[in-house]
Amino acid sequence: MSTQEQIITSLSFSIGNEVYLKTDPDHLKRIVTGVMIRPNGISYGLTSSTIESWHYDFEISEDKIIF
């Protein structure tokens, strides 16, 4: 398996997944619109409406979390 294939199979989320930020008090649904691979880890571009922000997988959930 190539390095690229290993990275792709290790992703927690895929482009197009609907997700939520664990710390968002408004529980807004976001869509994964990008993946950035850097030496210090993988981050995911999340878009809600017209705003995109970048987060690590431990900040993201596929389930809506109510506090």
Secondary structure, 3 states (H helix, E strand, C coil): CCHHHHHHHCCCCCCCCEEEECCCCCCCCEEEEEEEEECCEEEEEEEECCEEEEEEHHHEECCCCCC
